[in-house]
Amino acid sequence: MLEQNPDTVKIIFKHFPLNFHAQAQEAALASLAAHNQGKFWQYHDLLFANHKTLAPESYEAFAATLGLEMTAFNRDRRSPQARQQLMADIKSGKEAHVTGTPAIFVNGHRVQNRNIADIQAMIAAEIKKE
């Protein structure tokens, strides 16, 4: 989507950890800490590639793999600011009636058919409105 719409599309990622995923909140907090060091998407990719085996020790291991500064990483993932950001994302998801993940929106409109052609059509329709 970004390659086809470099000047019109912006991806905003919001966390919505589901309660039945035991490591979801800790993973979200760790990704926020990675974001502070400019490595959100790389960290995100590691989390999703290893989602079935996440454990408390995973977060530092992934951070080390990415060369993150560990003292800052651990401080940031345990910080009140990270927790506040996570709670704000959850609140935003609830307000948008998100019940599962992934949930995708284009200009506030929920994507029903999550295929590239339909998403691109929604983007084109939103651009025409502007």
RODO-2510 file (C-alpha; in nm, 4 decimals, decimal comma):
residues 130
     n   res          X          Y          Z
     1     m     0,0000     0,0000     0,0000
     2     l     0,2781     0,2413     0,0863
     3     e     0,4621     0,1752    -0,2377
     4     q     0,1491     0,2425    -0,4438
     5     n     0,0492     0,5508    -0,2392
     6     p     0,3684     0,7070    -0,1015
     7     d     0,2232     1,0570    -0,0722
     8     t    -0,1255     0,9702     0,0475
     9     v    -0,1059     0,6714     0,2821
    10     k     0,0246     0,6718     0,6353
    11     i     0,0194     0,3589     0,8480
    12     i    -0,0702     0,4053     1,2116
    13     f    -0,0213     0,0975     1,4260
    14     k    -0,2188     0,0707     1,7472
    15     h    -0,1829    -0,2063     1,9995
    16     f    -0,4848    -0,4100     2,1004
    17     p    -0,3536    -0,7020     2,3056
    18     l    -0,6172    -0,9681     2,3506
    19     n    -0,6647    -1,1103     2,6988
    20     f    -0,6308    -1,4716     2,5932
    21     h    -0,2753    -1,4090     2,4666
    22     a    -0,0733    -1,4297     2,7873
    23     q     0,2255    -1,2391     2,6474
    24     a     0,0369    -0,9818     2,4395
    25     q     0,0642    -0,6852     2,6752
    26     e     0,4312    -0,7453     2,7525
    27     a     0,5039    -0,7833     2,3828
    28     a     0,3258    -0,4556     2,3093
    29     l     0,5209    -0,2737     2,5805
    30     a     0,8476    -0,4151     2,4489
    31     s     0,7650    -0,3001     2,0958
    32     l     0,6961     0,0491     2,2283
    33     a     1,0420     0,0456     2,3873
    34     a     1,1937    -0,0675     2,0563
    35     h     1,0089     0,2186     1,8871
    36     n     1,1938     0,4625     2,1115
    37     q     1,5149     0,3399     1,9503
    38     g     1,3772     0,3491     1,5949
    39     k     1,3262    -0,0273     1,5624
    40     f     0,9507    -0,0749     1,5994
    41     w     0,8848    -0,2570     1,2730
    42     q     1,1899    -0,4807     1,3062
    43     y     1,0848    -0,5696     1,6617
    44     h     0,7236    -0,6171     1,5505
    45     d     0,8395    -0,8613     1,2835
    46     l     1,0379    -1,0634     1,5404
    47     l     0,7373    -1,0774     1,7716
    48     f     0,5060    -1,2050     1,5013
    49     a     0,7614    -1,4517     1,3630
    50     n     0,7931    -1,5993     1,7131
    51     h     0,4396    -1,5457     1,8469
    52     k     0,3869    -1,9109     1,9400
    53     t     0,6927    -1,9250     2,1647
    54     l     0,6915    -1,5838     2,3341
    55     a     0,8130    -1,5895     2,6920
    56     p     0,9363    -1,3214     2,9335
    57     e     1,2970    -1,3805     2,8263
    58     s     1,2074    -1,3314     2,4585
    59     y     1,1856    -0,9541     2,4808
    60     e     1,5455    -0,8926     2,5831
    61     a     1,6679    -1,1535     2,3355
    62     f     1,4893    -0,9792     2,0483
    63     a     1,6192    -0,6406     2,1627
    64     a     1,9738    -0,7760     2,1708
    65     t     1,9298    -0,9264     1,8234
    66     l     1,8395    -0,5796     1,6954
    67     g     2,1302    -0,4152     1,8760
    68     l     1,9113    -0,2062     2,1041
    69     e     2,0634    -0,0321     2,4025
    70     m     1,9450    -0,2669     2,6754
    71     t     1,9305    -0,0324     2,9742
    72     a     1,7076     0,2098     2,7841
    73     f     1,5018    -0,0746     2,6372
    74     n     1,4241    -0,2263     2,9782
    75     r     1,3565     0,1129     3,1350
    76     d     1,1261     0,2143     2,8510
    77     r     0,9223    -0,1055     2,8390
    78     r     0,8505    -0,0759     3,2115
    79     s     0,7840     0,2982     3,2055
    80     p     0,4555     0,4666     3,2931
    81     q     0,4659     0,6332     2,9503
    82     a     0,4663     0,2972     2,7716
    83     r     0,1790     0,1738     2,9874
    84     q    -0,0153     0,4974     2,9189
    85     q     0,0399     0,4615     2,5431
    86     l    -0,0767     0,1011     2,5538
    87     m    -0,3891     0,1929     2,7516
    88     a    -0,4632     0,4769     2,5072
    89     d    -0,4342     0,2341     2,2144
    90     i    -0,6669    -0,0139     2,3859
    91     k    -0,9185     0,2619     2,4566
    92     s    -0,9036     0,3740     2,0943
    93     g    -0,9638     0,0164     1,9794
    94     k    -1,2622    -0,0239     2,2087
    95     e    -1,4082     0,3037     2,0835
    96     a    -1,3722     0,1725     1,7270
    97     h    -1,5471    -0,1521     1,8323
    98     v    -1,2407    -0,3666     1,7677
    99     t    -1,2944    -0,7163     1,9025
   100     g    -1,0058    -0,8986     1,7378
   101     t    -0,6841    -0,8463     1,5539
   102     p    -0,5762    -0,7502     1,3057
   103     a    -0,8325    -0,4788     1,2507
   104     i    -0,7645    -0,2478     0,9584
   105     f    -0,9193     0,0921     0,8949
   106     v    -0,8909     0,3350     0,6045
   107     n    -0,9731     0,6902     0,7144
   108     g    -1,1772     0,5531     1,0030
   109     h    -1,3711     0,3039     0,7885
   110     r    -1,3237    -0,0599     0,8818
   111     v    -1,1844    -0,2778     0,6046
   112     q    -1,4168    -0,5727     0,5523
   113     n    -1,2353    -0,7505     0,2704
   114     r    -0,8698    -0,7598     0,3642
   115     n    -0,7163    -0,8068     0,0239
   116     i    -0,4914    -0,5637    -0,1562
   117     a    -0,7365    -0,4800    -0,4349
   118     d    -1,0224    -0,3914    -0,1990
   119     i    -0,7993    -0,1915     0,0331
   120     q    -0,6551    -0,0022    -0,2639
   121     a    -1,0102     0,0705    -0,3850
   122     m    -1,0971     0,2116    -0,0418
   123     i    -0,7873     0,4295    -0,0483
   124     a    -0,8729     0,5563    -0,3971
   125     a    -1,2289     0,6356    -0,2878
   126     e    -1,1006     0,8299     0,0149
   127     i    -0,8564     1,0259    -0,1998
   128     k    -1,1386     1,1253    -0,4364
   129     k    -1,3366     1,2625    -0,1406
   130     e    -1,0598     1,5048    -0,0490
***
